[in-house]
Amino acid sequence: MLDGGFTCPNRDGRVGRGGCTFCLCESFNPNYCRRHKSIRDQILAGKEFFKGKYHNMKYLAYFQAYSSTYAPLDVLSERYDEALADEDVVGLVVATRPDCLDDSVLSLLVSIRERGYSVGIELGCESFYDRTLSRVNRGHTSAESIAAIKLCHSYSIPVTVHLMIGLPGESRDDILAQADIINTLPVSSLKLHQLQILSGTAIAKEWTERPDEFLDFTFEDYAELIADFVCRLRSDIRIERYASSAPMDMLLAPRFGVKPSMVEKRIKVLLARK
């Protein structure tokens, strides 16, 4: 993971202020991923972090923090090239929002691919319901998500869609129906992650005041829901993640008490049965 020093249009005032109500970027950035460090220093620290687990590894430079295509084109090119300058980096993955992609950004990514690097986009859609997107202050619509997915496909750039499970006001049936929407789109892969209510966020206050508007997941509830979701999903879509985690001292709910790997293991057991 890398922090390129970017921000978001719903933080700087272009479409809103305050960011998404659930967002606390510090909860998922590893210690080596800090914006006060150069891209090169973050890569070196990341390689040091992983060298004890994996040997002779090559890496994808994953610009994950905030909206990693939200900057002037020359700035994007400079940051991406700094990451690609490392001899062990063989590709680039950029995480961004549907309203932060256009032809110029995608042309830049295609030019990087033409230099022999792997290129991919992780797109934070989070929900395909406009009422939900408005409620959590996303600042974009489901139509923009769909348009962005199709635009990436027109450039032959694979898209991983992020979908957040358990956003306020969404029922179990609402969540499952989003699999049908995704099935109609040129999506390469999917990252699912449960809504994590973190202390200090706007959604934590909403959850405290109106808990009945949130799904109350247990570990087993979540695993059952995701297994049912995957059963409805088009079979060529890869699942890159079933659940996420946050530091326990920040996490208010849901507190599954197990690591994401155990969630994945339980989901696979349920899928085998189904």
TIVOKOL-507982 format. One record per residue (C-alpha): x, y, z. Coordinates in steps of 0.1 Angstrom, whole numbers, padded with zeros to 4 digits, always signed. Each point is the difference from the previous one (the first is absolute). Last residue first. Example, Ala and Ser with C-alpha at 12.3 -4.5 7.8 and 13.67 -1.06 7.14 Angstrom:
! residues 2
+0137-0011+0071
-0014-0034+0007
! end
This chain:
! residues 274
-0248-0245-0011
+0020-0023+0023
+0033+0009-0017
-0009+0037+0002
-0007-0003+0037
+0035-0015+0006
+0015+0027-0022
-0017+0027+0020
+0014-0015+0032
+0036+0000-0013
-0004+0036-0012
-0012+0012+0034
+0029-0019+0015
+0024+0018-0023
-0016+0033+0010
+0012-0005+0036
-0025-0010+0027
-0017+0019+0028
-0029+0010-0022
-0002+0035+0015
-0025+0018-0022
+0003+0026+0013
+0019+0025+0021
+0034-0004-0016
+0028+0026+0008
+0018-0020+0028
-0006-0032-0020
+0021+0012-0029
-0020-0005-0032
-0007-0031-0021
-0015-0008-0034
-0023-0027-0013
-0005-0021-0031
+0029+0011-0021
+0013-0006-0035
-0031-0017-0014
+0004-0006-0037
-0029+0006-0023
-0002-0028-0026
-0029-0018+0018
-0025+0029-0001
-0011+0007+0036
-0032-0015+0015
+0018-0027+0019
+0025+0026+0011
-0027+0020+0017
-0014-0031+0018
+0035-0007+0013
+0003+0036+0010
-0032-0001+0020
+0008-0032+0018
+0035+0012+0010
-0014+0033+0013
-0027-0017+0021
+0026-0025+0013
+0024+0027+0012
-0029+0019+0015
-0014+0029-0018
-0025+0026+0013
-0012+0016-0032
-0002+0037+0006
-0032+0022+0001
-0008-0014+0035
+0032+0015+0014
-0014+0036-0004
+0019+0023+0025
+0031-0021+0005
+0002-0010-0036
-0004+0036-0012
+0028+0011+0024
+0023-0028-0013
-0010+0010-0036
+0017+0034+0005
+0033-0016+0009
+0018+0003+0033
-0002-0036+0010
-0002-0023-0029
-0031-0018-0013
+0012-0027-0024
-0023-0006-0030
+0009-0035-0012
+0023-0003-0029
-0004-0016-0034
+0027+0004-0026
-0011-0010-0035
+0017-0010-0032
-0001+0005-0038
-0032+0021-0003
-0014+0006-0035
-0035+0007+0014
-0033-0019-0001
+0010-0024+0028
+0008+0030+0022
-0037+0010+0000
-0011-0036+0009
+0025-0001+0028
-0015+0032+0013
-0033-0018+0006
+0017-0019+0029
+0007+0032+0019
-0036+0013-0004
-0014-0034+0011
+0021+0002+0032
-0013+0034+0006
+0018+0033-0006
-0010+0030+0021
+0035+0005+0015
+0029-0017-0019
+0003-0037+0008
+0023-0013-0027
+0024+0024-0018
+0008-0008-0036
+0034+0007-0016
+0001-0007-0037
+0032-0014-0016
+0003+0013-0036
+0022-0013-0027
+0013+0025-0025
-0010-0008-0036
-0004+0037-0008
-0038-0005-0008
-0001-0020+0033
+0011+0030+0019
-0028+0021-0015
-0026-0027+0008
+0010-0001+0037
+0000+0038+0001
-0035+0002-0015
-0014-0025+0025
+0015+0019+0029
-0012+0033-0013
-0035-0015-0003
+0002-0011+0036
+0005+0036+0010
+0029+0020+0014
+0005+0021+0031
+0006-0029+0024
-0016+0018+0029
-0012-0032+0018
-0037+0009-0005
+0004+0011-0036
+0017-0033-0010
-0027-0019+0019
-0029+0018-0018
+0019-0004-0033
+0000-0038+0003
+0029-0018-0018
+0021-0001+0031
+0037+0001+0010
+0011+0012-0036
+0036+0003+0010
+0018-0010-0032
+0032-0019+0001
+0018+0005-0033
+0026-0022-0017
+0033+0003-0019
+0027-0026-0006
+0032+0016-0014
+0016-0005-0034
+0005+0036-0011
-0034-0004-0018
-0016-0004+0034
+0014+0033+0011
-0015+0017-0032
-0033-0017+0008
+0001+0015+0035
+0005+0035-0015
-0028-0005-0025
-0022-0010+0029
+0008+0033+0018
-0006+0020-0032
-0033-0018-0008
-0016+0007+0033
+0000-0014+0036
-0005+0018+0033
-0038-0001+0001
-0001-0038+0003
+0024+0001+0030
+0036-0013+0003
+0023-0028+0008
+0030-0003-0023
+0018-0032-0007
+0034+0002-0018
+0024-0027-0013
+0033-0018+0001
+0016+0016+0030
+0032-0019+0010
+0024+0024-0019
-0015+0031+0017
-0005+0027-0026
-0037-0010-0002
-0008+0018+0033
+0017+0033-0011
-0018-0004-0034
-0034-0001+0017
+0007+0031+0020
+0013+0020-0029
-0027-0010-0024
-0027+0008+0025
+0015+0034+0006
+0002+0007-0037
-0036-0010-0005
-0013+0024+0027
-0013-0018+0031
-0028-0023+0009
+0011-0034-0014
+0009-0014+0033
-0032+0009+0018
+0006-0006+0038
+0028-0023+0010
+0005-0031-0022
+0028+0005-0025
+0010-0036-0004
+0034-0004-0017
-0001-0037-0011
+0029-0020+0013
+0025-0027-0009
+0011-0024+0027
+0032-0020+0003
-0011-0011+0035
-0033+0005+0018
-0007+0003+0037
+0032+0014+0014
+0003+0023-0031
-0034+0015+0006
+0008+0029+0023
+0033+0008-0017
-0018+0002-0033
-0025+0024+0015
+0028+0021+0015
+0017+0002-0034
-0033+0008-0017
-0009+0027+0025
+0035+0016-0003
-0003+0001-0038
-0035+0016+0002
+0014+0027+0023
-0010+0000+0036
-0023+0027+0015
-0029-0018-0016
+0003-0031+0022
-0001-0036-0011
+0027-0017+0022
-0024-0003+0029
-0026-0019-0020
-0030+0021-0012
-0033-0016+0009
-0013+0019+0030
+0019+0032-0008
-0024+0006-0030
-0029+0006+0023
-0030+0001-0023
-0035-0010+0011
-0018+0033-0006
+0017+0005-0033
+0021+0032-0002
-0005+0031+0021
-0009+0024-0028
-0017-0004-0033
+0001-0001-0038
+0030+0021-0008
+0004+0010+0037
+0033-0015+0009
-0014-0030+0018
-0027-0013-0024
+0024+0004-0029
+0026-0022+0017
+0037+0004+0011
+0033-0011-0014
+0033-0003+0019
+0011-0031-0020
-0006-0023+0029
+0012-0035-0010
-0011-0035+0008
! end
